[in-house]
Structure formats: C-alpha cells, structure tokens
Amino acid sequence: MRLKLVIIFMSFLFVQEVAASSAAIIWKKKGKKEEKVEVKKETPYEKFFKGKKCETVKGLIILHKMDNKIYFELPLSLLGKDMLIGSTVTEITNNGFANVGEKPHEPMHVMFTRTDSTINLRQVTCAYMSKDRNLQERIKTSMMPAIIENLAIKAYSPDSTAVVIDMTNFLLSDNEQLNPFSAYAPVTWSGAWIEKEFKRNNSQIAKIKAFDDNVSVQSSLTYSVSLRDKRSYYWYKEPFTAVMTRTFLLLPEEPMRPRLADPRINIFWQGYSEFSNEGNGMKPLYYANRWRLEPKDEAAYRRGELVEPKKPIVFYIDNAFPEMWKPYMKYAVEVWQKAFENIGFKNAIIAKDFPTNDPEFDPDNLKYSCIRYSPSSVANAMGPSWTDPRTGEIINASVYVYHNVIKLVQDWRFLHTAAVDSDVRKVVLDDEIIGDCIRYVVSHEVGHCLALMHNMSASAAIPVDSLRSPSFTQKYGTTYSIMDYARNNYVAQPGDKEKGVRLTPPGTWVV
C-alpha cells in the first residue's frame, strides 16, 4: 500500500513538471474526438513588450522607445567593442550657450561589457601603450575602463544573441560630457559663468534612429539656468531646454595605422605614454590627427598617378545659409583639392548640399561632417574636429559660421583697403567681394578640420615691400599660409591695385 502511494505521488509531480514546461499540452474536444493542442509559454522578452505601445528601429543596435523610456537591444557581439558617444545640439533655447549643430564636448570613448546579469557601460582611456607583451597585460589592468553606468538585463532576445537594457537614466541626465553647454559659449566671453539646475521631470526622450554602424537618440533636456559674474546676475533661473542628438558610433574594427606627429609641422596631435623594455623609461608619443585616405587603385597610386580615395572627405553645406553664400562655401572646401593632389589624391575633399532625399542623412549625427549656420550676433567662425582616440583618425569635423562674421569681414575689407580700392567704398559691398571674404574664412576653418593649426609666423616672414609686388602678391596674397590670421593688404598704396597687386589673403593651396 505504501509503495502504491509513493508511485501515485511521484506521478503527480511528473504531471506538474510537464504542465510547467515551455509548451503545455491541452486536450480539446472536436466533435467526438479529442485533439492535442500545444500552447507556447510566453518568453520574458515577449512579456516585457506585451501590451505596450512601442516604437522600434533596427540597426547596429535595436532601439525600443516606450513610456518615455529608451531600451537598447544590444547584440552580445558588441561587448568589448570600441565606440564613441557624440552629443550634438539639435535645438536650443538660446544659441548663446551653443550653436545648433555644435558638439559642445569631446565624444566619449566607451565600450559595453557584461558582469553576470548586468551590462556595464565603461569609459575607455588610451593614454598608456607598449609593444612589449609582458607590459601590455599590466598596462591593461592599470588602465581598466571605468564603469559609468550599470544596466540590468531586462530580457534576452528570442534567439539569445542580444540583451535588452534600459538606457533612460544615462540619456536623461546632466552628464557633463554630453550636456548642451559649450566651453566656447558666447555668453561667457565677457567673463560670466553659468549656473544650472537639471530638471529631470521636464526632460524626455524624443526621436530615435538606427543605421548599420551607428544609432542615435534625441534627448530633450530642461534646466533652470542663471548667468552671473562676481557682482551680479544677468539672468536668474531662466527656463532652458536643449534637444541633444546622442550618436553611438562603432569605431573601425581595424584601427587606422597611426602616423607620428612632426613637431616642425603645425598639426593637431594626440599624446600617449609608451612603456618599453628597452631605453630610458617612459617615452612620450604623439600621433598626428588625420583623415583616413586610402587609394582606390593602390598600384596606380604607387606609380605616381592621381587616384581617388576609397572614401573622400565630404562636407555638407547647411541649407539655412543665405543662397549667395553657398557657392563661395563650396569653393572654399574644394579648393583644398589642390593640396591633396600634391600627395597623389584627386577629388579627395568634396562639398555637397544637405541631401533632401536621403533618409539616412542627419546633420546632427556624428557620422556626417557639416558646415553649419548660426543666426547670431557673434562675428566669428570655428572649425573643430573629433578623432578616434586610439589612432588620431579624424572621424568627424564641422565648421560653425556665425551670421555676423559677414559684418566683420566687410569691416576689415573696407578699413584695410578702401584707401586703394574704390570698389569697397560702399556701405554694402558687392556680392563678389563679400563672397571672396566668405571664401577666406571658410577655407581657414576647413584647414582646422583637416588638423592644421595656426601658422602665425607665415606673415611675419614676408618683407613689407613684397606686399607691394604684383608678382609676389598674386602668388602668395598677404601671407604664406591661409592658416595664418591673414588680413587684407593694408600696406598697398594708391595705384598698386591697378598694377596688379593683390589685396586679399591667399588661396588655400598656400598652406
């Protein structure tokens, strides 16, 4: 009797186990016969998204937006891969704090890792390096990427190749490396500083986009902002909102071969510390910032023929610029082709209008280099760039042109040359003259985007009497390098223009 009770009890447990399996079996009557129907149990992934209004886009990472939250469906294949997070201003309450299109801070070098049931977002540093294997492992443990956000795994994808994580807290926070307040904010140029208070309750996730090598999430961030100096407030707790586009860009699987920087050439660089088993201690190492130009036809390139690069440098011209400016801006970009031809490349740098029929194009995406317009009283322009921190490869570069730079260059042209040029003795200069002024400014800033620093010694090397020479000025303009703070020819005297003396800065081929 006892044995029978044990058998019955074990049979009961077996039935319970079967009922709890992923596919329960239900017997359903169909007429006089019974039919076996399998009912599939919901997975945690299906339960997580069930019954919720969700916007999903698919690319490098699948993005899910729902209930003012943003979830990343992160492929496990991306764990440990180098990425950049770039933050671009898409909309802003006051462009005295930053321009639309501006990236106020250096992109963050990050990677995702996993620890048990948690995904770690880590910030990476590449400051130390070595070619010696015995030192590489110690450097690795001495420069471990820091965790900046721990993210619980909410669910696995149906095929278990990806995990769902909640990125909302990271993307709706006042992260100093991703916020909208530029280090070059015009409102601070008088010595004032910004006080801010982040308003999480008034911030939200906006548009999401996904592509093969990157994804982007727009965060609408709201603050209470004050501007003050040592004595008083200019603004006090004013409401302020900025929409920031955050791009998660996968860095090249095969890093570009770096090039050592030459201190004799004014090239922007990245500094590292190299440790070696040989020599006398740590050695400073400097990689030149440069674009990754590779010839389409390497054999022809090695024969000394001009060839096109596999991937040219492309600058997109903001459609907000006045129409009159655009042709001169395109010329200011493409005139740099002359410099690239000297190293064997043709059509290496190209200017295009903002595409109107390309669904992938987004000027606020870290992937695209643009020349952006800022409706501002500031009389200035800037040309910063962002690089792969491992190699110095320029990933993105942008030129920001403030509207009132047009007043500055007109004033210069009038003050410097009106005594010898009757064509500029006007309140408003002719389009051709203004266009040449725009050409100079944009070409100079594009030079910065190509990693060229200022060359202030260029004009100092020119004898004054050379600035009255037609042959010299036609070749060099007013300085040997457009990367100088070149000005118009205020040395010229009445009658010099008619003799052929050039009155304006050089063309870009003079670097």
LUMPA-79730 format. One record per residue (C-alpha): residue in three letters; x negated, y negated, z negated; residue number from 1. Coordinates in Angstrom, 1 decimal. Example, Ala and Ser with C-alpha at 12.3 -4.5 7.8 and 13.67 -1.06 7.14 Angstrom:
! residues 2
PT    aa     east    north       up     i
PT   Ala    -12.3      4.5     -7.8     1
PT   Ser    -13.7      1.1     -7.1     2
This chain:
! residues 511
PT    aa     east    north       up     i
PT   Met      0.0      0.0      0.0     1
PT   Arg     -2.8     -2.4     -0.9     2
PT   Leu     -4.6     -1.6      2.4     3
PT   Lys     -1.4     -2.5      4.3     4
PT   Leu     -1.1     -5.8      2.5     5
PT   Val     -4.7     -6.7      3.4     6
PT   Ile     -4.2     -5.8      7.1     7
PT   Ile     -1.0     -7.9      7.2     8
PT   Phe     -2.8    -10.9      5.6     9
PT   Met     -5.7    -10.7      8.0    10
PT   Ser     -3.4    -10.5     10.9    11
PT   Phe     -1.6    -13.7      9.7    12
PT   Leu     -5.0    -15.5      9.5    13
PT   Phe     -5.8    -14.4     13.1    14
PT   Val     -2.5    -15.8     14.4    15
PT   Gln     -3.1    -19.1     12.6    16
PT   Glu     -6.6    -19.3     14.2    17
PT   Val     -5.2    -18.7     17.7    18
PT   Ala     -2.5    -21.3     17.2    19
PT   Ala     -5.1    -23.9     16.2    20
PT   Ser     -7.2    -23.2     19.3    21
PT   Ser     -7.5    -25.8     22.1    22
PT   Ala     -4.9    -24.2     24.2    23
PT   Ala     -1.8    -23.0     22.3    24
PT   Ile      0.4    -20.2     23.8    25
PT   Ile      4.2    -20.8     23.8    26
PT   Trp      6.7    -18.3     25.0    27
PT   Lys      9.5    -19.9     26.9    28
PT   Lys     12.7    -18.1     28.0    29
PT   Lys     13.5    -18.3     31.7    30
PT   Gly     16.8    -16.6     32.2    31
PT   Lys     16.5    -13.1     30.7    32
PT   Lys     12.7    -13.2     30.9    33
PT   Glu     10.1    -14.9     28.8    34
PT   Glu      7.4    -17.0     30.4    35
PT   Lys      4.0    -17.7     28.8    36
PT   Val      3.1    -21.5     28.9    37
PT   Glu     -0.3    -22.9     27.9    38
PT   Val     -0.2    -26.3     26.1    39
PT   Lys     -3.6    -28.1     26.2    40
PT   Lys     -4.6    -29.8     23.0    41
PT   Glu     -5.5    -33.5     23.3    42
PT   Thr     -9.2    -34.3     23.1    43
PT   Pro    -10.5    -37.1     20.8    44
PT   Tyr    -11.2    -39.1     24.0    45
PT   Glu     -7.6    -38.8     25.1    46
PT   Lys     -6.2    -39.6     21.7    47
PT   Phe     -8.4    -42.7     21.4    48
PT   Phe     -7.0    -44.3     24.6    49
PT   Lys     -3.5    -42.8     24.4    50
PT   Gly     -0.6    -45.3     24.4    51
PT   Lys     -2.8    -48.4     24.6    52
PT   Lys     -2.9    -51.0     27.3    53
PT   Cys     -6.5    -50.7     28.6    54
PT   Glu     -8.4    -52.4     31.4    55
PT   Thr    -11.2    -50.2     32.7    56
PT   Val    -14.0    -50.9     35.1    57
PT   Lys    -16.6    -48.4     36.2    58
PT   Gly    -20.3    -48.9     37.0    59
PT   Leu    -23.7    -48.4     35.2    60
PT   Ile    -21.6    -48.2     32.0    61
PT   Ile    -17.8    -47.8     32.0    62
PT   Leu    -16.2    -50.7     30.2    63
PT   His    -12.8    -50.5     28.4    64
PT   Lys    -11.1    -53.7     27.2    65
PT   Met     -8.1    -53.4     24.9    66
PT   Asp     -6.6    -55.3     21.9    67
PT   Asn     -9.3    -58.0     22.2    68
PT   Lys    -12.0    -55.3     21.8    69
PT   Ile    -14.6    -54.1     24.2    70
PT   Tyr    -15.7    -50.4     24.3    71
PT   Phe    -18.7    -49.2     26.2    72
PT   Glu    -18.6    -45.6     27.6    73
PT   Leu    -22.3    -45.2     27.5    74
PT   Pro    -23.9    -42.4     29.6    75
PT   Leu    -26.3    -40.4     27.4    76
PT   Ser    -28.7    -40.6     30.4    77
PT   Leu    -29.2    -44.3     29.5    78
PT   Leu    -30.5    -43.6     26.0    79
PT   Gly    -34.1    -44.8     25.7    80
PT   Lys    -34.0    -46.8     28.9    81
PT   Asp    -35.2    -50.4     29.1    82
PT   Met    -32.6    -53.0     29.6    83
PT   Leu    -32.2    -56.8     29.5    84
PT   Ile    -29.2    -58.6     28.0    85
PT   Gly    -28.9    -62.1     29.5    86
PT   Ser    -26.4    -64.7     28.4    87
PT   Thr    -25.2    -67.3     30.9    88
PT   Val    -22.8    -70.3     30.3    89
PT   Thr    -19.7    -69.8     32.5    90
PT   Glu    -17.5    -72.5     30.9    91
PT   Ile    -18.3    -75.1     28.2    92
PT   Thr    -16.5    -77.8     26.3    93
PT   Asn    -19.4    -80.3     26.6    94
PT   Asn    -22.3    -79.8     29.0    95
PT   Gly    -24.5    -82.0     26.8    96
PT   Phe    -25.2    -78.7     24.9    97
PT   Ala    -25.9    -76.6     28.0    98
PT   Asn    -25.1    -76.5     31.8    99
PT   Val    -22.6    -74.2     33.4   100
PT   Gly    -24.9    -71.6     35.0   101
PT   Glu    -27.6    -72.1     32.4   102
PT   Lys    -29.2    -69.3     30.5   103
PT   Pro    -29.9    -71.1     27.2   104
PT   His    -32.2    -68.4     25.8   105
PT   Glu    -34.7    -65.7     27.0   106
PT   Pro    -32.9    -62.4     27.8   107
PT   Met    -33.2    -59.8     25.1   108
PT   His    -35.3    -56.7     25.8   109
PT   Val    -33.2    -53.8     24.4   110
PT   Met    -32.5    -50.1     24.6   111
PT   Phe    -29.8    -47.7     23.2   112
PT   Thr    -30.9    -44.7     21.1   113
PT   Arg    -28.9    -42.1     19.1   114
PT   Thr    -29.3    -41.1     15.5   115
PT   Asp    -26.8    -38.3     14.6   116
PT   Ser    -23.3    -39.7     15.2   117
PT   Thr    -24.5    -43.3     15.6   118
PT   Ile    -25.7    -45.2     18.6   119
PT   Asn    -28.4    -47.8     17.8   120
PT   Leu    -28.8    -50.9     19.9   121
PT   Arg    -32.5    -51.8     19.4   122
PT   Gln    -34.6    -54.8     20.4   123
PT   Val    -37.9    -53.9     22.0   124
PT   Thr    -41.3    -55.6     21.9   125
PT   Cys    -44.2    -55.0     24.3   126
PT   Ala    -46.8    -57.1     22.5   127
PT   Tyr    -49.3    -54.2     22.0   128
PT   Met    -50.7    -51.8     24.5   129
PT   Ser    -53.5    -49.3     25.1   130
PT   Lys    -54.8    -47.0     27.9   131
PT   Asp    -56.1    -44.5     25.3   132
PT   Arg    -53.8    -41.7     24.4   133
PT   Asn    -54.9    -41.4     20.8   134
PT   Leu    -54.0    -45.1     20.2   135
PT   Gln    -50.7    -45.1     22.2   136
PT   Glu    -48.9    -43.0     19.6   137
PT   Arg    -49.9    -45.2     16.7   138
PT   Ile    -49.0    -48.3     18.6   139
PT   Lys    -45.6    -46.7     19.3   140
PT   Thr    -45.0    -46.1     15.6   141
PT   Ser    -46.3    -49.5     14.7   142
PT   Met    -44.1    -51.4     17.1   143
PT   Met    -40.8    -49.4     16.7   144
PT   Pro    -37.9    -51.1     18.3   145
PT   Ala    -35.8    -52.8     15.6   146
PT   Ile    -32.1    -51.9     15.1   147
PT   Ile    -29.9    -54.9     15.7   148
PT   Glu    -26.6    -53.1     15.7   149
PT   Asn    -25.4    -49.7     14.6   150
PT   Leu    -22.4    -48.4     16.6   151
PT   Ala    -20.4    -45.4     15.5   152
PT   Ile    -19.5    -42.9     18.2   153
PT   Lys    -15.7    -43.1     18.6   154
PT   Ala    -15.4    -40.2     21.1   155
PT   Tyr    -17.2    -38.2     23.8   156
PT   Ser    -16.2    -38.4     27.4   157
PT   Pro    -14.3    -35.3     28.7   158
PT   Asp    -17.5    -33.9     30.3   159
PT   Ser    -19.6    -34.8     27.2   160
PT   Thr    -22.1    -36.9     29.2   161
PT   Ala    -21.2    -40.2     27.7   162
PT   Val    -20.1    -41.7     24.3   163
PT   Val    -17.5    -44.4     23.5   164
PT   Ile    -18.8    -47.2     21.2   165
PT   Asp    -17.2    -50.4     20.1   166
PT   Met    -19.4    -53.4     21.2   167
PT   Thr    -16.9    -56.1     20.0   168
PT   Asn    -18.8    -57.2     16.9   169
PT   Phe    -22.0    -57.6     18.9   170
PT   Leu    -20.4    -59.6     21.7   171
PT   Leu    -18.1    -61.7     19.5   172
PT   Ser    -20.7    -63.0     17.1   173
PT   Asp    -23.0    -66.0     16.8   174
PT   Asn    -26.2    -64.3     17.9   175
PT   Glu    -28.9    -66.9     18.1   176
PT   Gln    -30.4    -65.2     21.2   177
PT   Leu    -27.1    -65.1     23.1   178
PT   Asn    -25.3    -68.3     22.0   179
PT   Pro    -24.5    -71.3     24.2   180
PT   Phe    -26.8    -73.9     22.6   181
PT   Ser    -29.7    -74.7     24.8   182
PT   Ala    -33.2    -75.6     23.4   183
PT   Tyr    -33.1    -78.3     26.1   184
PT   Ala    -29.6    -79.6     25.2   185
PT   Pro    -29.4    -83.3     26.4   186
PT   Val    -27.5    -84.3     23.2   187
PT   Thr    -30.7    -83.5     21.2   188
PT   Trp    -33.1    -85.6     23.3   189
PT   Ser    -32.8    -88.6     21.0   190
PT   Gly    -33.9    -86.6     18.0   191
PT   Ala    -30.5    -85.5     16.8   192
PT   Trp    -29.8    -81.9     15.8   193
PT   Ile    -26.8    -79.6     16.0   194
PT   Glu    -24.9    -78.1     13.0   195
PT   Lys    -22.4    -75.4     13.9   196
PT   Glu    -19.9    -73.0     12.3   197
PT   Phe    -18.8    -70.0     14.3   198
PT   Lys    -15.0    -69.3     14.4   199
PT   Arg    -14.6    -65.6     14.9   200
PT   Asn    -10.8    -65.7     14.7   201
PT   Asn    -10.7    -68.2     17.6   202
PT   Ser    -13.1    -66.1     19.8   203
PT   Gln    -12.1    -63.3     22.2   204
PT   Ile    -13.3    -61.0     25.0   205
PT   Ala    -12.5    -62.3     28.5   206
PT   Lys    -13.3    -60.8     31.9   207
PT   Ile    -15.3    -57.6     32.4   208
PT   Lys    -17.2    -56.4     35.5   209
PT   Ala    -19.3    -53.3     36.3   210
PT   Phe    -21.8    -52.5     39.0   211
PT   Asp    -24.3    -49.8     39.8   212
PT   Asp    -27.2    -51.4     38.0   213
PT   Asn    -25.5    -53.7     35.5   214
PT   Val    -22.3    -54.6     33.7   215
PT   Ser    -21.1    -58.0     32.4   216
PT   Val    -18.7    -59.0     29.6   217
PT   Gln    -17.4    -62.6     29.1   218
PT   Ser    -17.1    -63.7     25.5   219
PT   Ser    -15.1    -66.8     24.7   220
PT   Leu    -16.9    -68.2     21.6   221
PT   Thr    -15.5    -71.0     19.5   222
PT   Tyr    -17.3    -73.2     17.0   223
PT   Ser    -17.0    -76.2     14.8   224
PT   Val    -19.9    -78.5     15.9   225
PT   Ser    -21.5    -81.5     14.4   226
PT   Leu    -24.3    -83.7     15.8   227
PT   Arg    -26.4    -85.8     13.5   228
PT   Asp    -29.7    -87.5     12.8   229
PT   Lys    -31.3    -88.2      9.4   230
PT   Arg    -28.9    -91.1      8.7   231
PT   Ser    -25.5    -90.3     10.1   232
PT   Tyr    -23.2    -88.0     12.1   233
PT   Tyr    -22.5    -88.8     15.8   234
PT   Trp    -19.8    -86.1     15.9   235
PT   Tyr    -18.4    -84.3     12.8   236
PT   Lys    -16.9    -80.8     13.0   237
PT   Glu    -15.6    -81.2     16.6   238
PT   Pro    -13.9    -78.1     18.1   239
PT   Phe    -16.2    -76.5     20.7   240
PT   Thr    -15.7    -73.4     23.0   241
PT   Ala    -18.0    -71.8     25.5   242
PT   Val    -17.4    -68.8     27.7   243
PT   Met    -20.6    -66.8     27.9   244
PT   Thr    -21.2    -64.0     30.5   245
PT   Arg    -23.4    -61.3     29.0   246
PT   Thr    -25.2    -59.1     31.5   247
PT   Phe    -26.6    -55.7     30.6   248
PT   Leu    -29.1    -55.1     33.3   249
PT   Leu    -31.1    -51.9     33.7   250
PT   Leu    -34.8    -52.6     34.3   251
PT   Pro    -36.6    -50.7     37.1   252
PT   Glu    -37.3    -47.1     36.2   253
PT   Glu    -40.7    -47.5     37.8   254
PT   Pro    -42.1    -50.8     36.5   255
PT   Met    -43.9    -53.2     38.9   256
PT   Arg    -47.6    -53.0     39.0   257
PT   Pro    -48.7    -56.0     36.9   258
PT   Arg    -51.4    -58.5     38.0   259
PT   Leu    -53.9    -60.1     35.7   260
PT   Ala    -53.4    -63.8     35.4   261
PT   Asp    -56.3    -66.0     36.7   262
PT   Pro    -56.9    -69.0     34.4   263
PT   Arg    -58.1    -71.0     37.3   264
PT   Ile    -54.6    -71.0     38.8   265
PT   Asn    -51.6    -72.6     37.2   266
PT   Ile    -49.3    -69.6     37.0   267
PT   Phe    -46.9    -68.8     34.2   268
PT   Trp    -48.0    -65.7     32.3   269
PT   Gln    -47.1    -63.2     29.6   270
PT   Gly    -49.5    -62.4     26.8   271
PT   Tyr    -50.3    -59.0     25.3   272
PT   Ser    -52.8    -57.4     23.0   273
PT   Glu    -54.8    -54.5     24.3   274
PT   Phe    -56.5    -51.9     22.0   275
PT   Ser    -59.3    -49.7     23.2   276
PT   Asn    -61.7    -47.0     22.0   277
PT   Glu    -64.4    -49.0     23.7   278
PT   Gly    -65.6    -52.6     23.4   279
PT   Asn    -65.5    -55.0     20.5   280
PT   Gly    -62.0    -54.9     19.1   281
PT   Met    -58.7    -56.1     20.4   282
PT   Lys    -58.7    -57.9     23.7   283
PT   Pro    -56.1    -60.5     24.8   284
PT   Leu    -54.4    -59.6     28.1   285
PT   Tyr    -52.4    -61.9     30.4   286
PT   Tyr    -50.1    -60.7     33.1   287
PT   Ala    -49.1    -63.2     35.8   288
PT   Asn    -45.4    -63.8     36.3   289
PT   Arg    -44.5    -63.0     39.9   290
PT   Trp    -41.8    -61.7     42.2   291
PT   Arg    -41.9    -58.1     43.4   292
PT   Leu    -42.6    -58.5     47.1   293
PT   Glu    -43.3    -55.2     48.9   294
PT   Pro    -43.6    -55.0     52.7   295
PT   Lys    -41.0    -53.1     54.7   296
PT   Asp    -43.8    -51.9     57.0   297
PT   Glu    -46.9    -51.3     54.9   298
PT   Ala    -49.0    -50.2     57.9   299
PT   Ala    -48.3    -53.4     59.8   300
PT   Tyr    -48.9    -55.4     56.7   301
PT   Arg    -52.3    -53.8     56.2   302
PT   Arg    -53.1    -54.6     59.8   303
PT   Gly    -52.6    -58.3     59.0   304
PT   Glu    -49.3    -58.7     60.7   305
PT   Leu    -46.5    -60.8     59.3   306
PT   Val    -43.8    -58.5     57.9   307
PT   Glu    -40.6    -58.9     56.0   308
PT   Pro    -40.3    -57.8     52.3   309
PT   Lys    -38.1    -54.9     51.3   310
PT   Lys    -36.2    -57.3     49.0   311
PT   Pro    -36.6    -61.1     49.8   312
PT   Ile    -36.2    -63.8     47.2   313
PT   Val    -32.7    -65.2     47.6   314
PT   Phe    -31.4    -68.4     46.0   315
PT   Tyr    -27.6    -69.1     46.2   316
PT   Ile    -26.6    -72.7     46.5   317
PT   Asp    -23.7    -73.8     44.3   318
PT   Asn    -20.6    -74.7     46.2   319
PT   Ala    -19.9    -77.5     43.8   320
PT   Phe    -22.8    -79.7     45.2   321
PT   Pro    -21.8    -82.6     47.4   322
PT   Glu    -21.9    -81.4     51.0   323
PT   Met    -24.5    -83.9     52.0   324
PT   Trp    -27.0    -82.4     49.6   325
PT   Lys    -26.7    -78.8     50.7   326
PT   Pro    -28.8    -78.8     53.9   327
PT   Tyr    -31.7    -80.5     52.1   328
PT   Met    -31.5    -78.0     49.3   329
PT   Lys    -31.6    -75.1     51.7   330
PT   Tyr    -34.6    -76.7     53.4   331
PT   Ala    -36.3    -77.2     50.0   332
PT   Val    -36.1    -73.5     49.4   333
PT   Glu    -37.0    -72.1     52.8   334
PT   Val    -39.9    -74.5     53.3   335
PT   Trp    -41.7    -72.2     50.8   336
PT   Gln    -41.8    -69.6     53.6   337
PT   Lys    -44.9    -71.3     54.9   338
PT   Ala    -46.7    -70.4     51.7   339
PT   Phe    -45.6    -66.8     51.8   340
PT   Glu    -46.7    -66.5     55.4   341
PT   Asn    -50.2    -67.1     54.2   342
PT   Ile    -50.1    -63.9     52.2   343
PT   Gly    -48.5    -61.9     55.1   344
PT   Phe    -44.8    -62.1     54.5   345
PT   Lys    -42.2    -63.7     56.7   346
PT   Asn    -38.6    -64.6     55.6   347
PT   Ala    -39.8    -63.9     52.0   348
PT   Ile    -37.6    -66.6     50.5   349
PT   Ile    -34.0    -67.4     51.7   350
PT   Ala    -31.3    -69.9     50.7   351
PT   Lys    -27.6    -68.9     51.1   352
PT   Asp    -24.3    -70.5     50.2   353
PT   Phe    -22.2    -68.9     47.4   354
PT   Pro    -20.5    -65.9     49.1   355
PT   Thr    -16.8    -66.2     49.4   356
PT   Asn    -16.0    -62.7     50.4   357
PT   Asp    -18.4    -60.6     48.3   358
PT   Pro    -16.6    -59.1     45.3   359
PT   Glu    -19.9    -58.2     43.7   360
PT   Phe    -21.3    -61.7     43.7   361
PT   Asp    -21.2    -63.5     40.4   362
PT   Pro    -23.4    -66.6     39.9   363
PT   Asp    -23.4    -66.1     36.1   364
PT   Asn    -24.7    -62.5     36.5   365
PT   Leu    -28.4    -62.1     35.5   366
PT   Lys    -28.9    -60.3     38.9   367
PT   Tyr    -28.5    -63.4     41.0   368
PT   Ser    -30.8    -66.4     41.3   369
PT   Cys    -28.9    -69.7     41.9   370
PT   Ile    -29.3    -73.4     42.3   371
PT   Arg    -26.6    -74.8     40.0   372
PT   Tyr    -24.9    -78.2     39.9   373
PT   Ser    -24.2    -80.0     36.6   374
PT   Pro    -21.9    -83.0     36.6   375
PT   Ser    -23.9    -85.0     34.1   376
PT   Ser    -25.4    -88.5     33.5   377
PT   Val    -28.7    -86.8     32.9   378
PT   Ala    -31.3    -87.8     35.5   379
PT   Asn    -33.3    -84.5     35.7   380
PT   Ala    -33.6    -81.0     37.1   381
PT   Met    -35.1    -77.8     35.7   382
PT   Gly    -36.4    -74.5     37.2   383
PT   Pro    -36.8    -71.7     34.6   384
PT   Ser    -37.2    -68.0     35.3   385
PT   Trp    -36.8    -64.7     33.4   386
PT   Thr    -39.1    -61.7     33.6   387
PT   Asp    -39.4    -58.0     32.9   388
PT   Pro    -41.3    -58.2     29.6   389
PT   Arg    -43.2    -55.1     30.4   390
PT   Thr    -44.9    -56.4     33.6   391
PT   Gly    -44.2    -60.0     34.3   392
PT   Glu    -41.9    -59.2     37.2   393
PT   Ile    -39.5    -62.1     37.8   394
PT   Ile    -36.0    -60.7     37.6   395
PT   Asn    -34.1    -64.0     37.8   396
PT   Ala    -34.8    -67.7     38.4   397
PT   Ser    -32.4    -70.6     38.5   398
PT   Val    -32.6    -74.3     39.3   399
PT   Tyr    -30.3    -76.7     37.4   400
PT   Val    -29.7    -80.0     39.1   401
PT   Tyr    -28.0    -82.7     37.0   402
PT   His    -25.9    -85.1     39.2   403
PT   Asn    -27.7    -88.3     38.0   404
PT   Val    -31.0    -87.1     39.3   405
PT   Ile    -29.8    -88.8     42.5   406
PT   Lys    -29.9    -92.2     40.8   407
PT   Leu    -33.4    -91.5     39.5   408
PT   Val    -34.9    -90.6     42.9   409
PT   Gln    -33.2    -93.6     44.6   410
PT   Asp    -34.5    -95.9     42.0   411
PT   Trp    -38.0    -94.5     42.4   412
PT   Arg    -37.9    -94.8     46.2   413
PT   Phe    -36.7    -98.4     46.0   414
PT   Leu    -39.1    -99.5     43.3   415
PT   His    -42.2    -97.7     44.7   416
PT   Thr    -41.8    -98.6     48.4   417
PT   Ala    -39.3   -101.4     49.1   418
PT   Ala    -42.2   -103.9     49.5   419
PT   Val    -43.4   -102.0     52.5   420
PT   Asp    -40.3   -100.2     53.8   421
PT   Ser    -37.3   -102.3     54.9   422
PT   Asp    -35.2    -99.1     55.2   423
PT   Val    -34.9    -98.7     51.4   424
PT   Arg    -34.0   -102.3     50.6   425
PT   Lys    -30.4   -101.3     50.1   426
PT   Val    -28.1   -100.6     47.1   427
PT   Val    -27.2    -97.2     48.5   428
PT   Leu    -29.9    -95.5     50.6   429
PT   Asp    -29.2    -93.7     53.9   430
PT   Asp    -28.4    -90.0     53.7   431
PT   Glu    -31.7    -89.0     55.4   432
PT   Ile    -33.7    -90.9     52.9   433
PT   Ile    -31.7    -89.6     49.9   434
PT   Gly    -31.9    -86.1     51.4   435
PT   Asp    -35.7    -86.3     51.5   436
PT   Cys    -35.7    -87.2     47.8   437
PT   Ile    -33.5    -84.2     47.0   438
PT   Arg    -35.8    -82.0     49.1   439
PT   Tyr    -38.8    -83.0     46.9   440
PT   Val    -37.0    -82.5     43.6   441
PT   Val    -35.6    -79.1     44.5   442
PT   Ser    -38.8    -77.8     46.2   443
PT   His    -40.7    -78.7     43.0   444
PT   Glu    -38.2    -76.8     40.8   445
PT   Val    -38.3    -73.8     43.1   446
PT   Gly    -42.0    -73.8     42.7   447
PT   His    -41.5    -73.3     39.0   448
PT   Cys    -39.1    -70.5     39.8   449
PT   Leu    -42.0    -68.9     41.7   450
PT   Ala    -44.0    -69.1     38.5   451
PT   Leu    -46.1    -72.2     39.4   452
PT   Met    -46.9    -74.5     36.5   453
PT   His    -47.5    -78.2     36.9   454
PT   Asn    -50.7    -79.4     38.7   455
PT   Met    -51.2    -82.8     37.2   456
PT   Ser    -54.8    -83.1     38.4   457
PT   Ala    -53.8    -83.0     42.1   458
PT   Ser    -53.0    -86.7     42.5   459
PT   Ala    -55.9    -87.7     40.2   460
PT   Ala    -58.3    -86.2     42.7   461
PT   Ile    -57.3    -88.5     45.6   462
PT   Pro    -59.2    -91.7     46.1   463
PT   Val    -56.9    -94.7     46.2   464
PT   Asp    -57.9    -95.8     49.7   465
PT   Ser    -56.9    -92.4     51.0   466
PT   Leu    -53.3    -93.3     50.3   467
PT   Arg    -53.5    -95.9     53.0   468
PT   Ser    -54.8    -93.5     55.6   469
PT   Pro    -52.3    -92.3     58.2   470
PT   Ser    -54.1    -89.0     58.9   471
PT   Phe    -54.6    -88.2     55.2   472
PT   Thr    -51.0    -89.0     54.0   473
PT   Gln    -49.4    -87.3     57.0   474
PT   Lys    -51.3    -84.1     55.9   475
PT   Tyr    -51.1    -84.4     52.1   476
PT   Gly    -48.4    -87.0     51.3   477
PT   Thr    -49.2    -88.7     48.0   478
PT   Thr    -50.8    -85.7     46.2   479
PT   Tyr    -52.5    -82.4     47.0   480
PT   Ser    -49.7    -80.4     45.2   481
PT   Ile    -46.0    -80.6     45.1   482
PT   Met    -46.3    -79.2     41.6   483
PT   Asp    -47.8    -82.5     40.5   484
PT   Tyr    -45.4    -85.1     39.2   485
PT   Ala    -45.7    -86.7     42.6   486
PT   Arg    -44.3    -90.2     43.2   487
PT   Asn    -43.8    -92.3     46.3   488
PT   Asn    -46.7    -94.2     47.8   489
PT   Tyr    -46.7    -97.5     45.8   490
PT   Val    -50.3    -98.0     46.9   491
PT   Ala    -49.3    -98.7     50.5   492
PT   Gln    -49.3   -102.3     51.8   493
PT   Pro    -47.1   -104.1     54.2   494
PT   Gly    -47.8   -102.8     57.7   495
PT   Asp    -49.0    -99.4     56.6   496
PT   Lys    -45.8    -97.6     57.4   497
PT   Glu    -45.9    -98.9     60.9   498
PT   Lys    -49.4    -97.5     61.3   499
PT   Gly    -48.2    -94.0     60.3   500
PT   Val    -48.9    -94.0     56.5   501
PT   Arg    -46.6    -91.5     54.8   502
PT   Leu    -44.7    -93.0     51.8   503
PT   Thr    -43.3    -89.8     50.2   504
PT   Pro    -44.6    -86.7     48.3   505
PT   Pro    -45.9    -83.7     50.3   506
PT   Gly    -44.2    -80.8     51.9   507
PT   Thr    -44.1    -77.5     49.9   508
PT   Trp    -46.9    -75.9     51.9   509
PT   Val    -49.2    -78.1     50.0   510
PT   Val    -49.3    -76.1     46.7   511
